[in-house]
Amino acid sequence: MSNINFTPLNNFNNITLFSSFKSPNLITRYSFNSLKTSIPSPLLVRSASPQNENETQVPQPDVPKKLSKQSSWEAKDSEGHDYLYRLGKESDNMNIAVGARAGVIDDLFTGQFLGRDADIVFDYRQTVTRSFEYLQGDYYIAPAFMDKVVCHIVKNYIAHLLNVRVPLILGIWGGKGQGKSFQTELIFQAMGVEPVIMSAGELESERAGEPGRLIRDRYRTASQVVQNKGKMSCLMINDIDAGLGRFGNTQMTVNNQIVVGTLMNLSDNPTRVSIGQDWRASDITNRIPIIFTGNDFSTLYAPLIRDGRMEKFLWQPNQEDIINIVNRMYEKDGISRDEVEHIVNTFPNQALDFYGALRSRTYDRSILKWVEDTGGYETLGSRLLSRKKDDNLPMFIPPQQTVETLLESGNSLIEEQRLVMETKLSKEYMKNMDD
């Protein structure tokens, strides 16, 4: 019998018995679990007899062990490719929005920690929709504005029932400060629409293609609101001409071109939207209406605003609309409708935001008096930000609104407008600047 050496092992489960009792070079492998005898300590049993060089070695094939007969981690599709890898390429989350969530991957890998959701901030990061809890009060919505927005939203949601081509985009344009965005938000609140709202500042990035992808991602997010919450939604981009418009010698960037191309493609294919994943036949996006606001759509790319892709609506509130909107604004201050009409007639050709700024200007004296009551401006920072919980600030008393104070504030605003337009210090500083 040959000599036997015993070598201790650290891992008891990985014991392998190599035997050469019958043939020195013919190695037979035994699994520890198959052994019926009990071994008192982890040992490696190896033959130390001299080997016979004339005998040939028979290698054992290394067959990988499958995880489970029912596991999807090793499944192949009809073409022999990895099934989970294909699903990952077709997924719209791109491995950043789902994480290890129960029901998304095998339950074996989700565990029971933190409600079985490894990505604990998923619900908060995905909340990009807008709610309107801050719109408290009774506001006036112009009927013409209401009809146009409601008709556009409804037409897109029943487009499959209509035998006409429905434009996906509604472009609301007009003068500055006329309440285009605010009126639209009031309509969303009244209809129960949960929109996804973007600004022109998101239409440019240091990375090429990022704004176009962001628009597609926000569009799909609005579609998920419809599918998962059962609420109407839409994509709204405010002041789009500030981000995509061409003014004078402004430079056209790659991102501008990609954003325009993305919006045109959405208009032509509103139910097939990709954010980088491979196409899947079942990946159908809900048709989501898009609303633009801006001041001058003539600065936009002409094929984007053509009929069939964009329905255009010029918002110019008439005298009746302005009086009704301002009347609701001043209603809590005790200003009658006749007094509101007198104020509007005193300052004609002013935008709606002028009358909001006029009311805000009347608070200046009351705020300065409140600063004095808190101890002056020297201690204002500590009183506002570093005070103790039981240290109460003086009560702020809003001013009593009268027609005289409102007219006085309006005259000061008109004077500031005139100085800005007439002074033009840039000409004083740059003598050679053309008019």
ABEGO torsion letter per residue (X at the ends): XBBBBBBBBABAAABBBBBAAABAABBBBBBAAABABBBABBBBBBBABBBBAABBBBBBBBBBBBABAABAAABBBAAGBBAAAAAAAABAAGGAAAEBBBGABBAAAAEABGGGBABAAAAAAABABBBAAABBEBBBBBAAAAAAAAAAAAAAAAAAABABBBBABBBBBEBBGAGAAAAAAAAAAAAGBBBBBBBAAAABBABBGAAAAAAAAAAAAAAAAAAAAGBBBBBBBBGAAAAABBBEABBBBAAAAAAAAAAAAAAABAABBBAGBBBBAABBBBBBBBBBBBABAAABBAAAABBGABBBBBBBBBAAAAAAAAAAAAAAAGBBAAAAAAAAAABBGBBAAAAAAAAAAAAAAAAAAAAAAAGEAAAAAAAAAABBAABBBBBBBBBBBBAAAAAAAAAAAAAAAAAAAAAGAAAAABAABBX
